[in-house]
C-alpha cells in the first residue's frame, strides 16, 4: 500500500494502548498554541485498526490527535501505513526516540532571529524553552572550544533521578552545548556539556551579584 495522506474523522482514530510517549502539560499547551496559530501540523501516522473495521489505530501523533480534538477539529490529516503488530511495536518504540540533536550555532541563530521579531514571553508559549532560557540563549556567544574532556580520567559517577519534564529540559540544554562534528564519545560529549552548562550558570550568577 502506498503512503498517502488521507483526511480521517477524529472519531475514527483510536490511540494505541501501548504508546510509551508522554508529554508534559506545558509542552502539550505549546503544541496546541502552535497548531492554533499556524493551522499546520505533521500528519498523524496510523494503520487500519486490527480489530475494529473502518477504524484506524494511531502509531505516531497521539498528542497531535489530542490537540486537534481540543481545538475542535473534526478531521485530521493522516498517513496510513499497512503494518502488522510486530512492525507497529517497533515503530512505537522508535518513532519518538530517533531524533537528532540541535547544532548549537544554527539553533542560537534561529532563536536570535525569532527574538528580534517576537518577545521572549510570547516565544516561550510556542517554543520548548522558558522566557529566561530564550533571553539567555539569544545573548549567548558560542565558545571557541568545547570544554576539554578526557575520557580516561572520568572516575566520579553522578547518579540522579528526574521526571520526564526535567529530563527533556536537561537534554535540550545538553544538545545546545554539544559541538557539531565532535569526535568525542557520547558519554564524553554529555560530560563536557554538563560542565559547560555549570560554568555558564556560575558565571551568570556571579555577574548578577557583582
Phi and psi restraints in degrees (value plus and minus 20) as a CYANA .aco file:
   2 UNK   PHI     -94.4   -54.4
   2 UNK   PSI     128.3   168.3
   3 UNK   PHI    -100.1   -60.1
   3 UNK   PSI      91.2   131.2
   4 UNK   PHI    -148.3  -108.3
   4 UNK   PSI     130.8   170.8
   5 UNK   PHI    -107.1   -67.1
   5 UNK   PSI     105.7   145.7
   6 UNK   PHI    -141.9  -101.9
   6 UNK   PSI     130.5   170.5
   7 UNK   PHI    -111.1   -71.1
   7 UNK   PSI      98.3   138.3
   8 UNK   PHI    -140.6  -100.6
   8 UNK   PSI     114.8   154.8
   9 UNK   PHI     -86.9   -46.9
   9 UNK   PSI     121.7   161.7
  10 UNK   PHI     -79.8   -39.8
  10 UNK   PSI     -51.0   -11.0
  11 UNK   PHI     -92.9   -52.9
  11 UNK   PSI     -25.0    15.0
  12 UNK   PHI    -119.4   -79.4
  12 UNK   PSI     -20.7    19.3
  13 UNK   PHI    -120.9   -80.9
  13 UNK   PSI     112.5   152.5
  14 UNK   PHI    -145.7  -105.7
  14 UNK   PSI     107.7   147.7
  15 UNK   PHI     -85.7   -45.7
  15 UNK   PSI     122.4   162.4
  16 UNK   PHI     -91.0   -51.0
  16 UNK   PSI     109.4   149.4
  17 UNK   PHI     -85.4   -45.4
  17 UNK   PSI     -39.8     0.2
  18 UNK   PHI    -125.8   -85.8
  18 UNK   PSI      -2.2    37.8
  19 UNK   PHI     -82.4   -42.4
  19 UNK   PSI      99.9   139.9
  20 UNK   PHI    -108.5   -68.5
  20 UNK   PSI     -29.4    10.6
  21 UNK   PHI     -98.8   -58.8
  21 UNK   PSI     113.4   153.4
  22 UNK   PHI    -147.4  -107.4
  22 UNK   PSI     128.6   168.6
  23 UNK   PHI    -149.0  -109.0
  23 UNK   PSI     118.6   158.6
  24 UNK   PHI     -85.7   -45.7
  24 UNK   PSI     138.4   178.4
  25 UNK   PHI     -81.4   -41.4
  25 UNK   PSI     -58.6   -18.6
  26 UNK   PHI     -87.8   -47.8
  26 UNK   PSI     -61.2   -21.2
  27 UNK   PHI     -90.3   -50.3
  27 UNK   PSI     -53.6   -13.6
  28 UNK   PHI     -84.7   -44.7
  28 UNK   PSI     -60.9   -20.9
  29 UNK   PHI     -81.2   -41.2
  29 UNK   PSI     -57.9   -17.9
  30 UNK   PHI     -88.1   -48.1
  30 UNK   PSI     -56.7   -16.7
  31 UNK   PHI     -81.7   -41.7
  31 UNK   PSI     -65.7   -25.7
  32 UNK   PHI     -79.8   -39.8
  32 UNK   PSI     -65.3   -25.3
  33 UNK   PHI     -81.9   -41.9
  33 UNK   PSI     -61.5   -21.5
  34 UNK   PHI     -84.7   -44.7
  34 UNK   PSI     -62.4   -22.4
  35 UNK   PHI     -87.5   -47.5
  35 UNK   PSI     -61.4   -21.4
  36 UNK   PHI     -83.3   -43.3
  36 UNK   PSI     -60.2   -20.2
  37 UNK   PHI     -90.8   -50.8
  37 UNK   PSI     -62.2   -22.2
  38 UNK   PHI    -123.2   -83.2
  38 UNK   PSI     -44.2    -4.2
  39 UNK   PHI      53.1    93.1
  39 UNK   PSI      -7.5    32.5
  40 UNK   PHI    -140.2  -100.2
  40 UNK   PSI     129.0   169.0
  41 UNK   PHI    -182.8  -142.8
  41 UNK   PSI     136.7   176.7
  42 UNK   PHI     -89.9   -49.9
  42 UNK   PSI     118.1   158.1
  43 UNK   PHI     -77.4   -37.4
  43 UNK   PSI     126.2   166.2
  44 UNK   PHI    -100.2   -60.2
  44 UNK   PSI     116.8   156.8
  45 UNK   PHI    -112.0   -72.0
  45 UNK   PSI     104.5   144.5
  46 UNK   PHI    -154.7  -114.7
  46 UNK   PSI     151.9   191.9
  47 UNK   PHI    -157.5  -117.5
  47 UNK   PSI     137.7   177.7
  48 UNK   PHI     -77.4   -37.4
  48 UNK   PSI     111.6   151.6
  49 UNK   PHI     -82.3   -42.3
  49 UNK   PSI     110.5   150.5
  50 UNK   PHI     -89.4   -49.4
  50 UNK   PSI     -40.4    -0.4
  51 UNK   PHI    -134.8   -94.8
  51 UNK   PSI     -44.9    -4.9
  52 UNK   PHI    -135.4   -95.4
  52 UNK   PSI      92.3   132.3
  53 UNK   PHI     -83.7   -43.7
  53 UNK   PSI     123.0   163.0
  54 UNK   PHI      49.9    89.9
  54 UNK   PSI      -9.8    30.2
  55 UNK   PHI    -134.9   -94.9
  55 UNK   PSI     143.6   183.6
  56 UNK   PHI    -146.1  -106.1
  56 UNK   PSI     124.4   164.4
  57 UNK   PHI    -124.5   -84.5
  57 UNK   PSI     109.3   149.3
  58 UNK   PHI     -95.4   -55.4
  58 UNK   PSI     110.4   150.4
  59 UNK   PHI    -122.8   -82.8
  59 UNK   PSI     -64.1   -24.1
  60 UNK   PHI    -162.2  -122.2
  60 UNK   PSI     104.9   144.9
  61 UNK   PHI     101.7   141.7
  61 UNK   PSI       2.6    42.6
  62 UNK   PHI     -78.0   -38.0
  62 UNK   PSI     -61.6   -21.6
  63 UNK   PHI     -93.5   -53.5
  63 UNK   PSI     -54.2   -14.2
  64 UNK   PHI     -83.7   -43.7
  64 UNK   PSI     -59.4   -19.4
  65 UNK   PHI     -81.1   -41.1
  65 UNK   PSI     -66.4   -26.4
  66 UNK   PHI     -85.0   -45.0
  66 UNK   PSI     -58.5   -18.5
  67 UNK   PHI     -84.7   -44.7
  67 UNK   PSI     -63.6   -23.6
  68 UNK   PHI     -83.1   -43.1
  68 UNK   PSI     -60.9   -20.9
  69 UNK   PHI     -83.0   -43.0
  69 UNK   PSI     -61.7   -21.7
  70 UNK   PHI     -84.2   -44.2
  70 UNK   PSI     -53.8   -13.8
  71 UNK   PHI    -102.9   -62.9
  71 UNK   PSI     -22.0    18.0
  72 UNK   PHI      68.3   108.3
  72 UNK   PSI      -7.8    32.2
  73 UNK   PHI     -85.1   -45.1
  73 UNK   PSI     125.9   165.9
  74 UNK   PHI    -120.3   -80.3
  74 UNK   PSI     -44.5    -4.5
  75 UNK   PHI    -152.6  -112.6
  75 UNK   PSI     144.0   184.0
  76 UNK   PHI    -157.6  -117.6
  76 UNK   PSI     123.9   163.9
  77 UNK   PHI     -94.4   -54.4
  77 UNK   PSI     107.4   147.4
  78 UNK   PHI    -152.8  -112.8
  78 UNK   PSI     126.6   166.6
  79 UNK   PHI    -123.0   -83.0
  79 UNK   PSI     102.0   142.0
  80 UNK   PHI    -116.4   -76.4
  80 UNK   PSI      98.3   138.3
  81 UNK   PHI    -127.5   -87.5
  81 UNK   PSI     114.8   154.8
  82 UNK   PHI    -113.1   -73.1
  82 UNK   PSI      67.9   107.9
  83 UNK   PHI    -147.9  -107.9
  83 UNK   PSI     130.6   170.6
  84 UNK   PHI    -106.1   -66.1
  84 UNK   PSI    -196.8  -156.8
  85 UNK   PHI     -82.9   -42.9
  85 UNK   PSI     -61.2   -21.2
  86 UNK   PHI     -84.9   -44.9
  86 UNK   PSI     -66.3   -26.3
  87 UNK   PHI     -82.9   -42.9
  87 UNK   PSI     -57.3   -17.3
  88 UNK   PHI     -83.7   -43.7
  88 UNK   PSI     -63.5   -23.5
  89 UNK   PHI     -80.8   -40.8
  89 UNK   PSI     -60.8   -20.8
  90 UNK   PHI     -84.0   -44.0
  90 UNK   PSI     -63.3   -23.3
  91 UNK   PHI     -84.4   -44.4
  91 UNK   PSI     -61.2   -21.2
  92 UNK   PHI     -81.1   -41.1
  92 UNK   PSI     -54.5   -14.5
  93 UNK   PHI    -102.4   -62.4
  93 UNK   PSI     -35.0     5.0
  94 UNK   PHI    -140.5  -100.5
  94 UNK   PSI     -53.7   -13.7
  95 UNK   PHI     -77.6   -37.6
  95 UNK   PSI     -55.2   -15.2
  96 UNK   PHI    -114.0   -74.0
  96 UNK   PSI     -13.9    26.1
  97 UNK   PHI    -145.4  -105.4
  97 UNK   PSI     -23.6    16.4
  98 UNK   PHI    -123.1   -83.1
  98 UNK   PSI      12.1    52.1
  99 UNK   PHI    -100.7   -60.7
  99 UNK   PSI     142.3   182.3
 100 UNK   PHI    -112.4   -72.4
 100 UNK   PSI    -188.7  -148.7
 101 UNK   PHI    -136.8   -96.8
 101 UNK   PSI     137.1   177.1
 102 UNK   PHI     -93.0   -53.0
 102 UNK   PSI     121.1   161.1
 103 UNK   PHI    -103.3   -63.3
 103 UNK   PSI     102.2   142.2
 104 UNK   PHI     -72.5   -32.5
 104 UNK   PSI     -72.1   -32.1
 105 UNK   PHI     -79.6   -39.6
 105 UNK   PSI     -66.0   -26.0
 106 UNK   PHI     -89.1   -49.1
 106 UNK   PSI     -57.3   -17.3
 107 UNK   PHI     -82.6   -42.6
 107 UNK   PSI     -66.4   -26.4
 108 UNK   PHI     -85.1   -45.1
 108 UNK   PSI     -58.0   -18.0
 109 UNK   PHI     -83.3   -43.3
 109 UNK   PSI     -60.0   -20.0
 110 UNK   PHI     -82.8   -42.8
 110 UNK   PSI     -66.7   -26.7
 111 UNK   PHI     -83.0   -43.0
 111 UNK   PSI     -61.9   -21.9
 112 UNK   PHI     -84.6   -44.6
 112 UNK   PSI     -60.3   -20.3
 113 UNK   PHI     -86.5   -46.5
 113 UNK   PSI     -62.7   -22.7
 114 UNK   PHI     -85.6   -45.6
 114 UNK   PSI     -62.0   -22.0
 115 UNK   PHI     -88.2   -48.2
 115 UNK   PSI     -41.4    -1.4
 116 UNK   PHI     -93.3   -53.3
 116 UNK   PSI     -37.2     2.8
 117 UNK   PHI    -133.7   -93.7
 117 UNK   PSI     -47.7    -7.7
 118 UNK   PHI    -149.2  -109.2
 118 UNK   PSI     111.9   151.9
 119 UNK   PHI     -89.2   -49.2
 119 UNK   PSI     139.7   179.7
 120 UNK   PHI     -78.9   -38.9
 120 UNK   PSI     -59.5   -19.5
 121 UNK   PHI     -80.8   -40.8
 121 UNK   PSI     -63.6   -23.6
 122 UNK   PHI     -93.1   -53.1
 122 UNK   PSI     -58.8   -18.8
 123 UNK   PHI     -81.0   -41.0
 123 UNK   PSI     -57.5   -17.5
 124 UNK   PHI     -84.7   -44.7
 124 UNK   PSI     -38.0     2.0
 125 UNK   PHI    -103.6   -63.6
 125 UNK   PSI     -30.7     9.3
 126 UNK   PHI    -134.5   -94.5
 126 UNK   PSI     -50.4   -10.4
 127 UNK   PHI    -122.8   -82.8
 127 UNK   PSI     141.1   181.1
 128 UNK   PHI     -82.8   -42.8
 128 UNK   PSI     -48.0    -8.0
 129 UNK   PHI     -97.7   -57.7
 129 UNK   PSI     136.3   176.3
 130 UNK   PHI    -100.5   -60.5
 130 UNK   PSI     150.1   190.1
 131 UNK   PHI     -80.6   -40.6
 131 UNK   PSI     -62.4   -22.4
 132 UNK   PHI     -85.3   -45.3
 132 UNK   PSI     -59.6   -19.6
 133 UNK   PHI     -84.7   -44.7
 133 UNK   PSI     -62.7   -22.7
 134 UNK   PHI     -83.9   -43.9
 134 UNK   PSI     -61.8   -21.8
 135 UNK   PHI     -81.3   -41.3
 135 UNK   PSI     -63.9   -23.9
 136 UNK   PHI     -88.5   -48.5
 136 UNK   PSI     -63.4   -23.4
 137 UNK   PHI     -87.4   -47.4
 137 UNK   PSI     -54.7   -14.7
 138 UNK   PHI     -85.7   -45.7
 138 UNK   PSI     -44.2    -4.2
 139 UNK   PHI    -120.9   -80.9
 139 UNK   PSI     -20.9    19.1
 140 UNK   PHI     -93.3   -53.3
 140 UNK   PSI     115.6   155.6
 141 UNK   PHI    -125.5   -85.5
 141 UNK   PSI     111.7   151.7
 142 UNK   PHI     -89.1   -49.1
 142 UNK   PSI     106.2   146.2
 143 UNK   PHI     -87.3   -47.3
 143 UNK   PSI     133.0   173.0
 144 UNK   PHI     -82.0   -42.0
 144 UNK   PSI     -59.1   -19.1
 145 UNK   PHI    -154.6  -114.6
 145 UNK   PSI     124.3   164.3
 146 UNK   PHI     -87.7   -47.7
 146 UNK   PSI     125.8   165.8
 147 UNK   PHI     -71.3   -31.3
 147 UNK   PSI     111.1   151.1
 148 UNK   PHI     -83.6   -43.6
 148 UNK   PSI     118.5   158.5
 149 UNK   PHI    -156.8  -116.8
 149 UNK   PSI     102.7   142.7
 150 UNK   PHI    -124.8   -84.8
 150 UNK   PSI      91.4   131.4
 151 UNK   PHI     -79.7   -39.7
 151 UNK   PSI     -48.2    -8.2
 152 UNK   PHI     -92.6   -52.6
 152 UNK   PSI     -38.6     1.4
 153 UNK   PHI    -125.4   -85.4
 153 UNK   PSI     -13.1    26.9
 154 UNK   PHI     -89.1   -49.1
 154 UNK   PSI      91.6   131.6
 155 UNK   PHI    -154.7  -114.7
 155 UNK   PSI     -27.2    12.8
 156 UNK   PHI    -134.8   -94.8
 156 UNK   PSI      76.7   116.7
 157 UNK   PHI     -90.9   -50.9
 157 UNK   PSI     123.2   163.2
 158 UNK   PHI    -136.0   -96.0
 158 UNK   PSI     101.6   141.6
 159 UNK   PHI    -142.2  -102.2
 159 UNK   PSI     103.3   143.3
 160 UNK   PHI    -170.0  -130.0
 160 UNK   PSI     139.6   179.6
 161 UNK   PHI    -137.9   -97.9
 161 UNK   PSI     118.1   158.1
 162 UNK   PHI    -154.9  -114.9
 162 UNK   PSI     139.5   179.5
 163 UNK   PHI    -104.2   -64.2
 163 UNK   PSI     159.2   199.2
 164 UNK   PHI     -81.2   -41.2
 164 UNK   PSI     -63.6   -23.6
 165 UNK   PHI     -85.3   -45.3
 165 UNK   PSI     -62.0   -22.0
 166 UNK   PHI     -84.8   -44.8
 166 UNK   PSI     -60.5   -20.5
 167 UNK   PHI     -82.5   -42.5
 167 UNK   PSI     -61.0   -21.0
 168 UNK   PHI     -83.2   -43.2
 168 UNK   PSI     -61.2   -21.2
 169 UNK   PHI     -83.9   -43.9
 169 UNK   PSI     -64.4   -24.4
 170 UNK   PHI     -82.8   -42.8
 170 UNK   PSI     -64.2   -24.2
 171 UNK   PHI     -83.4   -43.4
 171 UNK   PSI     -58.4   -18.4
 172 UNK   PHI     -84.2   -44.2
 172 UNK   PSI     -62.7   -22.7
 173 UNK   PHI     -84.6   -44.6
 173 UNK   PSI     -61.6   -21.6
 174 UNK   PHI     -84.2   -44.2
 174 UNK   PSI     -62.7   -22.7
 175 UNK   PHI     -83.2   -43.2
 175 UNK   PSI     -48.8    -8.8
 176 UNK   PHI     -95.8   -55.8
 176 UNK   PSI     -37.1     2.9
 177 UNK   PHI    -127.0   -87.0
 177 UNK   PSI     -29.8    10.2
 178 UNK   PHI    -101.1   -61.1
 178 UNK   PSI     103.2   143.2
 179 UNK   PHI     -92.9   -52.9
 179 UNK   PSI     108.7   148.7
 180 UNK   PHI     -81.5   -41.5
 180 UNK   PSI     117.3   157.3
 181 UNK   PHI      61.7   101.7
 181 UNK   PSI     -17.5    22.5
 182 UNK   PHI     -82.8   -42.8
 182 UNK   PSI     121.4   161.4
 183 UNK   PHI    -113.3   -73.3
 183 UNK   PSI     -15.5    24.5
 184 UNK   PHI     -87.9   -47.9
 184 UNK   PSI     135.8   175.8
 185 UNK   PHI     -88.5   -48.5
 185 UNK   PSI     147.1   187.1
 186 UNK   PHI     -79.9   -39.9
 186 UNK   PSI     -62.6   -22.6
 187 UNK   PHI     -84.4   -44.4
 187 UNK   PSI     -61.9   -21.9
 188 UNK   PHI     -86.7   -46.7
 188 UNK   PSI     -59.0   -19.0
 189 UNK   PHI     -80.7   -40.7
 189 UNK   PSI     -65.6   -25.6
 190 UNK   PHI     -87.3   -47.3
 190 UNK   PSI     -58.1   -18.1
 191 UNK   PHI     -84.7   -44.7
 191 UNK   PSI     -66.1   -26.1
 192 UNK   PHI     -83.1   -43.1
 192 UNK   PSI     -58.7   -18.7
 193 UNK   PHI     -85.1   -45.1
 193 UNK   PSI     -61.7   -21.7
 194 UNK   PHI     -83.9   -43.9
 194 UNK   PSI     -59.4   -19.4
 195 UNK   PHI     -83.3   -43.3
 195 UNK   PSI     -63.4   -23.4
 196 UNK   PHI     -84.6   -44.6
 196 UNK   PSI     -60.9   -20.9
 197 UNK   PHI     -83.1   -43.1
 197 UNK   PSI     -63.4   -23.4
 198 UNK   PHI     -82.2   -42.2
 198 UNK   PSI     -63.7   -23.7
 199 UNK   PHI     -84.9   -44.9
 199 UNK   PSI     -59.6   -19.6
 200 UNK   PHI     -81.6   -41.6
 200 UNK   PSI     -63.3   -23.3
 201 UNK   PHI     -84.5   -44.5
 201 UNK   PSI     -64.5   -24.5
 202 UNK   PHI     -82.6   -42.6
 202 UNK   PSI     -65.7   -25.7
 203 UNK   PHI     -82.3   -42.3
 203 UNK   PSI     -61.1   -21.1
 204 UNK   PHI     -89.5   -49.5
 204 UNK   PSI     -55.1   -15.1
 205 UNK   PHI     -87.4   -47.4
 205 UNK   PSI     -62.3   -22.3
 206 UNK   PHI     -84.9   -44.9
 206 UNK   PSI     -61.1   -21.1
 207 UNK   PHI     -89.1   -49.1
 207 UNK   PSI     -46.3    -6.3
 208 UNK   PHI     -96.3   -56.3
 208 UNK   PSI     -41.9    -1.9
 209 UNK   PHI    -120.4   -80.4
 209 UNK   PSI     -25.3    14.7
